[in-house]
């Protein structure tokens, strides 16, 4: 009998647990274990607001394009985290099993990053998935993980904004031996994209044909990263992070976050970011990225104002499949073209103060310009986002989440886009 990816994942996880637990059956290993199953239903619709049959009239627009991208899938994400065995060096195991099922799509509307596509035909596959395992070792307040990783750092941060999450293969050490100081060191050599079940070498993201960053044909099998994050007190945190995608780019990132208390229920948060990216062999990367986000909180209300500036010969460099560490990285765009300057205004509201806990609203507007197009004219773009999210807090449907994400993107160098994402998720605790 041929097993589905989920069945294989469950069988392998059960077999692995059966082999490991007898030798590691100690109180902390079992007592501190956690397991959950997330069911994620994801619908993606992108309307490309151009006349499909007409010639392109602006730089960067293709004459061979579709008018719509649309996909719908059901995802299953099983996660297991053990505790650690007793002793000087504690040992533990983490595992993740994923399965994505196609509910609706077609060759003419696929390519949203939601479903796996056949490399030869471009047709979306009926199902795809992966099983990942991580060995972990703990000594004092330091933890080393080897295997499947999902780091969340400024230099490397996997994407989890579609049906299934992105993951990496490698090793990652986090140490918190000194109070307030977190040290991160690691290396990865493969990536499994959100719409893939293969572990591949890494490439640089090419967010725009205008950002000057090559790399669509150049790959790397080594990304080394390290960082220091120090929390001085409850109000101030500073960080430095380094990343090197071998033969492609090197990057230094500095971050300062300060929260100024003003009064009861009021504060002003300042988030400053600076990144220096340069070439490392087979690239011409040269970018300085500065960004700041000021957020004023008044009880249930948050009002934010952001600014982002790119200088240098290219746009911002990051691993394809990563989330770039930019204040103006939003639903569709990241506003990181060569020499681009962009502004953001954002508003958030938490409905808990009016008796609806779990319901939140967000809207933001970003405008960018000052970058040169291939024809010598000035590039301009803007994006508007709206998000409405509700997570049921109690009762038989507790943890059921409903999430709507809407975006409108307009520019004078690429197709205009209208986008909607509808996500229904439910996380079932198993342990």
N, C-alpha and C positions, 0 to 999 in steps of 0.2 A: 504494500500500500504506500502510495506517495503522500507524505505529510506536508501540510502547509507550513510556511515559515513560523507561524505562531506555535503550531504543534511541536515542531522541532525545537523551538526555543524552550517551551515548557518541559519537554522530555530531557533536554540536555541540562537545564537548570536543576531539575529534580535529581538526575543522575549525579551531577556534580555535588549537590548538597548531601546526597546519600554517602558519597565517598569521603567528603571532608568532615562532616559533623562528628562521626565517631571519634576521630583523633583530636578534634578541637572542642569537644563537648564540655565547655567550661561556662560558668554562670554568666560572665560579662558578654561573651561571644553571642550567646543565645538571648539573654535578657535584653540587650541593647539592639537587637536586630529589628529592622523595619522593612516592610514590604507594602507595595501599593500597585494598583492597576488603574491607569488613566485611560478613559475612553474619550477620544477627541474626534468630533465630526466637523469637517472643515470645508467650507464653500468659498471659492475664489472667483471673482468676476472682474475682468479689466476691459473697459470699453476704450478702444483706440480711436480718438476723435479726429479722423482724417478721411478724405475720400480715397478709398482703397485703389481705385483704378486710375487716378490722376497722377501725373508726374510730381515728384517731390519739388517743392518750391523753396525750401530752406535747407541750409547745411545740415547734414546728419540724418535727414529723413530718407527712408528707403522707398523705392517704387514697387518693391515686392514685399508686401506686408499684409497681415490679416487685420480685420476690423474688431476682433474680439478674442480674448483669451478667457476660458472658463473651464474650471475643474471642480470636482466634488469628491471627497474621499472620507473614509472612516479609518481612524487610527487607533491602535492599541499600544500602550507603552507600559510595560511591566518593569518595576524597579525593585531591587532588593539591596539592602545595606546591612551588613552584619555588624556586631560589636567587635571588640578585640579580645583575644585571649589574654590571660594573666601572664605576668612575668616582665622582665626588663624590656623585652621587645614583644609587643602585642601584635598578633597576626589577625587579619580579617579579610573578608571577600565581599565585593560588590558585584552586581550583575544588572544588566538591562537587556530586555528583549523587546523588539519593535516589530509591528506589522501594519502595513498600509494597504487598504483595499480600495479599488476604484469603484465609485458609485456612478459617476457620469463624466465623460470627457470624449474628445475626438481629436484626430490629428490636426484638424484645422483650428482647434481652440486650445490645444495643450501648450505646455511650456511655461506654466506659471510657477514652477518650483514646488508644486504640491504633490505630483505623482511622478513615478519613475517612467521614463520614456525609453523605448528600444533605440539603441545607438544607430541602427541601420535604417529602420523604417520611420522612426520618430513617433510611432504609435505608443500611447500610454499603456503600461502593463496592468494586468488585472490585480496583481498583488506584489508587494516587495517587503523586505524586512531584514533584520540583522539581530544577532545575539552578541553581546559584549560582556566581558568579564574583567574585573580589576582586582589584583592582589594588593593589599595594603598592609603597611608595617608602621607601628607606632612606638616611639621611644620618648618618654617624657611628654613634651608638648610639640613634638615634631611628627609629621605623618608623611610617609612616602607611598605613592600610588603608582602602580605599573600595569599597563593594559589599556582598557578603554577609558578615555578621559573627556570631561566636559568642563574645561577651565573657564572661569569668568574673570578675565583680567583685561586691562586696557590694550595689551598687545595681542592677545589671543582670546577670543570669546565666541563660542559656538552659537549658531543661529537656531532658535526654537520658535520661529514665527510662521511655520507651515504645519503640515500634517504630522511629520516626525522631526526630531531634533538632529542637528549635526553633531558628530563626535570625532575624536582623534585617537590615534594609537601612539603611546609613548610613556614617559615617566615624568612624575610631578611631585616635588617636595615642598611642603608648607611647614614652616617652623615659627612657633610663637613662644620661644623660650624667654624672651625679654618682654616684660609687661608693656603692652601698647604697641609693640613692634611685630609686624607680620612679614616674614621673608618667604619669597616664592622663587623656586628654581625648577627648570624643566626642559625637556626636549621632546618633540613629537616628529614622526616621520611619515605619517599617513593621515588622510582625512576621509571620512565617510559623509558625503553631503546629505542634506535633508531630503533630497529626492533621488537617493542612490542606495544601493546595498553593496557597493564595492569600496574597498579601501584604496585610495589613490594618492599619488604624490601631489604636492601642493603647488598652486600657481597664484600669481598676484591677481587681485580683482581688477577688472577693467570696466569701471562704472560708466565711463563715457569715452567715446572715440576722441574727445577733445582734451582729456586730462594728461596726455603726453606720457603715460606710463605703459610701456610695452609689457609683454609677459604672457600673452595669450598662447604662445607656442613654447614658452620656457617654463619648466617645472623644477621643483626642488624636493628632495627627500629629507630635509632637515630644517626644523625651526627651533632655535634655542631661545629661551626667554628667562628673565629674572626680574625681581622687583623687591622694593622695600616700601612698606606702608606703615606710617607711624601715627597713632592717634594720641595727640598731645593732651587732650582733655575731651569733654563731651561736646565741645564746640569746634575744635580744629583738628583736621586730618590732612597730612601731606603724604605724597607718594612719588616714587620714581620707578619707572619700568623700562626694561630694555628688551628688544626683540631683534632677531637676525634670521631672515629667510635666506638660507645659504645660496650664494651666487646671484641673489636678486636685490635684497635691500637690508639696511640696518636702520633701527629706529630707537630714539630716546623719547620717552614721554614723562612729563612732569604734571602733577595734579595737586591742587590745593582746594579743599572744601572747608568752608567756615559757616557756621550757623550762629547768627547774632540774635539772642533773645531780646524782644522788645517789651512785651507785656504778656499777660496770661493769654495763651492761644495765638500769640503773634510772634513771628520771627522773620529774619531775612537771611536766606541761604545764598552764599556766593560759591560758584563752582568754576574754577579757573583751570584751563587745560592748554598745554603747549606740547607739540610733537615735532621733532626734527627727524626727517627721513632722508637717507642718502643711498646711493647705489652701492652694490656689493657684487661686482662682476658683470653678469649679463643683464644690465639694465641701465637706464639713465635717470634713475629716481633722484629728485632734488626738490624737497618740499619742506616748508615750515608752516605748521598749522596752529593757529591760535584761536581759542574759543573761550567765551565766558557766558555763564547763565546765572542771572539774578532772579531769585524766586521769593516773593513776599507771601507769607501765609497769614491769613486772618481767619482763625477757626476753620470752617468748612471750605473756605475759598483759598485758591492759590493763583497768583498772577506772576508770570515769568516773562523776562526779557532777555534774549540771547543775541550774541554777536559772534561771527566766525570769519576768519580771514586766512586766505591761502597766499603764500609767497613762494618764490623759487621757480624752477624751470618745468616742474611737473605738478600733477595733482597729488592728493594724499595716497600713500601706499598701504595696502593691507592684504591679508590672505583672502582669496576668494572663498566665500563660505563663512567669513567672519563678520562680526558687527564692528564697523569702524568706530573708534573712540572720539566721536565728534559731537558737539552740542547740537548741531543742525543735521544730524543723521536722523531721518524721520521715516515715515511709512514707505515712500517710494524713493526719494532722493537723499543725497548726502551733501550736496552743495560744495563739492570738493574739487571743482575744476581749477586749472592753473590760474592763479591770481584772483580767484573768485572771492567776493565779499558778500556776506549774507546776514540778514537780521531775522529774528524770530520773536513773536509774541504768543504767549500761551496762557490758557485759563483752565483750571481744574476745579471741580466741585464734588464734595462728598455728601451724599444724601443721608448719611447716618444722623446728622444733626436735625433732620426733619422727620425722623422715625423710620427711615428705610436703610438700615445697615446693609452693606454689601453692594449698594448701587453707587457707581461713580461715573462722572462725565468729564471729558477732556476735549478741548479744541485748540488748534494752533495754526498760525500762518507764518510761512517763511518766504522771504524774497531774496534772490541772489542776482548779482550782476558783476560788471567790471572784468569779465574774462573775454578773451578774444576768440572769435570764430575763425574757421578756416578761410573764409572769404574776406577777413579783415575787419568785419563789423563786430560790435559789442554783443556778447551773449547775455541773455536775461532769462530768468526762470522764477516761478513761484509755485508753492504747494500749500494746500489747505487740508488739514486732517480733522476728523471728528471721531471720537470713540465713546461708546456707551457700554458699560460692563456691569453685570449683576451676578453675584455669587450668593446662592441661598445659604443662610446662616444656621438654620435649625430645621428640625423635622425630618421626615423620611427622605426628602430630597436635598439634605444638607450636602454642600460641596458641589452641587450642580451649578455650572457657570455658563452664562450667556454673554457673548461678546460680539459687538458690531464695530468694524473699523471701516471708515470711509475716507477716501482721498481724492483730490483733484490736483493734477500736475499740469502746468502750462509752461512752454518755453518757446524761444524763437529759433531753436536748433534741433529739436527732436519732436517726436509725436506727442500730442496732447493726450493725457490719460485721465480717465475716471475709473475709480476702483472701489469695490466693496468686498469685504471679507466678513463672513459670518462663522463664528466658532461656538459650538456647543460642547462643553467638556464636563466630565464627571470623574472624580478621583475616588476610588474605593480602597480604603485601608485594608490590607490583608493581614498585617501583623502589628 
